[in-house]
Amino acid sequence: MKRSRARRRSSDSLSGIFKKSRSSSSNNACWENMKISQPALSRKIKISAVFLAALIVFAALPVVYERLPYKIVATKDRSFPWRIWIESPPGSNYRTGEYVELRVFFQNRYVEHVRFLIKQVACRGGDYLRVEEGVFYCNGREIARAQFKDSAGRPLRIMTYDGTIPEKSYFVLASHPMSYDSRYYGLVDEKFIVHRMRPII
């Protein structure tokens, strides 16, 4: 009887040691797994942080862009050969040859659904503008000729003028011969000019 008890005790002690060794090995394995998974977790956190930052920047771009004093804009207007422009804040006393964007201040069939027009200053306040049989002269120099009919064959109303242009008023044109410009709607007051424009391509 004593021997059998002793054997049982020894077997119990061995099984306890075996259980402890198994538990310690499993703990070590868990620790190893934790050590392996920590870099992966930190990598995921970094990726999430970068993605969140990019999302915030992307959402803020329109607001920031609207507040920029200079912008690159595209237009489908065929009055000029350029489609990409640099837009800058308006000023005053625009020089002859400068490009400007003006707010449409009249309504007719030629500007339906159009809010802004890009034109070039051809004659300005203080210059002498004269119109003779559809030909426009600025300080005696010919600057434009009017079309008497539009592309549909309808008669066009041509501006008539003979005198000095008032200060802060401008006669504007475009390079396309069929452009709708000051030849038909007259002088542009400076208050309707909303941007200076510079062509790129």
C-alpha positions as CSV (number, residue, x, y, z in Angstrom):
1,M,0.0,0.0,0.0
2,K,2.8,2.4,0.9
3,R,4.5,1.8,-2.4
4,S,1.4,2.4,-4.5
5,R,0.8,5.7,-2.7
6,A,4.3,6.7,-3.2
7,R,4.0,5.9,-6.9
8,R,0.8,7.9,-7.1
9,R,2.4,10.9,-5.4
10,S,5.4,10.7,-7.7
11,S,3.1,10.4,-10.7
12,D,1.0,13.3,-9.4
13,S,4.0,15.4,-8.9
14,L,5.2,14.6,-12.4
15,S,1.8,15.5,-13.9
16,G,1.9,18.8,-12.0
17,I,5.3,19.6,-13.3
18,F,4.1,18.7,-16.8
19,K,1.0,20.9,-16.5
20,K,3.2,23.8,-15.2
21,S,5.6,23.3,-18.1
22,R,2.7,23.3,-20.5
23,S,1.1,26.4,-19.0
24,S,4.5,28.2,-19.0
25,S,5.1,27.2,-22.6
26,S,1.6,28.4,-23.6
27,N,2.3,31.7,-21.8
28,N,5.6,32.1,-23.6
29,A,3.8,31.4,-26.9
30,C,1.2,34.0,-26.1
31,W,3.9,36.5,-25.2
32,E,5.7,35.7,-28.4
33,N,2.5,36.2,-30.4
34,M,1.9,39.5,-28.6
35,K,5.5,40.6,-29.4
36,I,4.9,39.7,-33.0
37,S,1.5,41.4,-33.2
38,Q,2.6,44.7,-31.7
39,P,4.4,46.0,-34.7
40,A,1.5,45.0,-36.9
41,L,-0.8,46.9,-34.6
42,S,1.4,50.0,-34.6
43,R,1.5,49.8,-38.4
44,K,-2.3,49.7,-38.6
45,I,-2.5,52.7,-36.3
46,K,-0.1,54.7,-38.4
47,I,-2.0,53.8,-41.6
48,S,-5.3,54.9,-40.0
49,A,-3.7,58.1,-38.8
50,V,-2.3,58.9,-42.3
51,F,-5.7,58.1,-43.9
52,L,-7.5,60.3,-41.4
53,A,-5.1,63.2,-42.0
54,A,-5.5,62.8,-45.8
55,L,-9.2,62.8,-45.4
56,I,-9.2,66.0,-43.3
57,V,-6.9,67.8,-45.8
58,F,-9.0,66.7,-48.8
59,A,-12.2,68.0,-47.1
60,A,-10.5,71.3,-46.3
61,L,-9.1,71.9,-49.8
62,P,-12.2,73.6,-51.3
63,V,-12.4,76.0,-48.3
64,V,-8.7,76.8,-48.5
65,Y,-8.8,77.1,-52.3
66,E,-11.7,79.6,-52.2
67,R,-9.6,81.9,-49.9
68,L,-6.5,81.9,-52.1
69,P,-5.9,85.3,-53.8
70,Y,-4.6,83.6,-56.9
71,K,-6.3,80.6,-58.6
72,I,-5.8,78.5,-61.7
73,V,-9.1,78.3,-63.5
74,A,-10.4,76.5,-66.7
75,T,-12.9,78.0,-69.1
76,K,-14.8,76.7,-72.1
77,D,-15.2,80.2,-73.5
78,R,-14.1,80.3,-77.1
79,S,-13.5,84.0,-77.2
80,F,-9.8,83.4,-76.8
81,P,-7.5,80.5,-77.8
82,W,-6.5,79.9,-74.1
83,R,-8.5,77.5,-71.8
84,I,-6.4,77.8,-68.6
85,W,-6.0,81.1,-66.8
86,I,-4.5,82.6,-63.6
87,E,-7.2,84.5,-61.7
88,S,-6.2,87.3,-59.4
89,P,-8.1,89.9,-57.3
90,P,-9.6,92.9,-59.1
91,G,-7.9,96.3,-59.0
92,S,-8.5,99.6,-60.7
93,N,-7.1,101.6,-63.7
94,Y,-6.7,98.6,-65.9
95,R,-4.3,99.1,-68.7
96,T,-4.9,98.6,-72.4
97,G,-4.1,95.0,-73.2
98,E,-5.0,93.5,-69.8
99,Y,-7.4,90.6,-69.5
100,V,-10.3,90.9,-67.1
101,E,-13.2,88.9,-66.0
102,L,-16.5,90.8,-65.8
103,R,-19.8,90.0,-64.3
104,V,-22.6,89.9,-66.9
105,F,-24.7,93.1,-66.2
106,F,-27.2,92.6,-69.0
107,Q,-29.5,89.9,-70.3
108,N,-30.1,88.7,-73.9
109,R,-30.0,85.5,-75.9
110,Y,-26.2,85.7,-76.3
111,V,-25.5,85.4,-72.6
112,E,-28.2,83.0,-71.4
113,H,-26.9,80.9,-68.5
114,V,-23.6,82.9,-68.5
115,R,-22.5,84.8,-65.4
116,F,-19.0,85.9,-66.3
117,L,-17.1,86.8,-69.4
118,I,-13.3,87.1,-70.0
119,K,-12.3,90.0,-72.2
120,Q,-9.3,92.2,-73.0
121,V,-9.2,96.0,-72.4
122,A,-8.9,97.7,-75.8
123,C,-9.7,101.3,-74.9
124,R,-10.0,102.9,-71.4
125,G,-11.1,105.9,-69.5
126,G,-9.5,109.1,-71.0
127,D,-9.1,107.6,-74.4
128,Y,-11.1,108.9,-77.4
129,L,-13.4,106.2,-78.9
130,R,-15.2,106.7,-82.2
131,V,-17.4,104.3,-84.1
132,E,-17.9,104.8,-87.9
133,E,-19.9,102.4,-89.9
134,G,-19.2,99.5,-87.6
135,V,-15.4,100.2,-87.4
136,F,-14.1,101.1,-83.9
137,Y,-11.2,103.6,-83.4
138,C,-9.4,104.3,-80.1
139,N,-7.4,107.5,-80.2
140,G,-7.6,107.3,-84.0
141,R,-6.3,103.8,-84.3
142,E,-8.6,101.0,-85.6
143,I,-9.1,98.4,-83.0
144,A,-12.1,96.4,-84.1
145,R,-14.8,95.8,-86.7
146,A,-18.4,94.8,-85.8
147,Q,-20.3,91.9,-87.3
148,F,-23.7,93.1,-88.6
149,K,-25.3,89.7,-88.2
150,D,-24.9,86.8,-85.8
151,S,-24.2,83.2,-86.7
152,A,-27.9,82.6,-87.2
153,G,-28.2,85.6,-89.6
154,R,-30.1,87.8,-87.2
155,P,-29.1,91.5,-87.2
156,L,-26.9,92.7,-84.4
157,R,-27.3,96.0,-82.5
158,I,-24.0,97.8,-82.8
159,M,-22.7,100.3,-80.2
160,T,-22.5,103.9,-81.4
161,Y,-20.0,106.3,-79.7
162,D,-18.0,109.4,-80.5
163,G,-16.2,110.9,-77.5
164,T,-13.9,110.5,-74.6
165,I,-14.5,107.4,-72.5
166,P,-15.3,108.3,-68.8
167,E,-12.9,107.3,-66.1
168,K,-13.3,103.8,-64.7
169,S,-15.0,102.7,-67.9
170,Y,-13.6,100.3,-70.5
171,F,-14.2,99.1,-74.0
172,V,-13.4,95.4,-74.0
173,L,-12.9,92.9,-76.9
174,A,-11.9,89.3,-77.6
175,S,-9.7,87.8,-80.3
176,H,-12.5,85.7,-81.8
177,P,-14.3,87.8,-84.6
178,M,-17.7,86.4,-83.4
179,S,-17.1,87.3,-79.8
180,Y,-19.9,89.1,-78.0
181,D,-18.2,92.1,-76.5
182,S,-18.3,95.9,-76.1
183,R,-19.0,96.3,-79.9
184,Y,-22.5,95.3,-79.0
185,Y,-23.2,95.8,-75.3
186,G,-21.1,99.0,-74.9
187,L,-18.7,100.2,-72.2
188,V,-18.1,98.3,-69.1
189,D,-18.0,100.1,-65.7
190,E,-15.1,99.1,-63.5
191,K,-17.5,97.9,-60.7
192,F,-18.5,94.9,-62.9
193,I,-14.9,93.7,-63.2
194,V,-14.4,90.9,-60.7
195,H,-10.9,89.5,-61.6
196,R,-7.7,90.2,-63.4
197,M,-6.9,87.3,-65.7
198,R,-3.6,86.0,-67.2
199,P,-3.6,83.3,-69.9
200,I,-1.5,80.2,-69.5
201,I,-2.5,77.7,-72.2
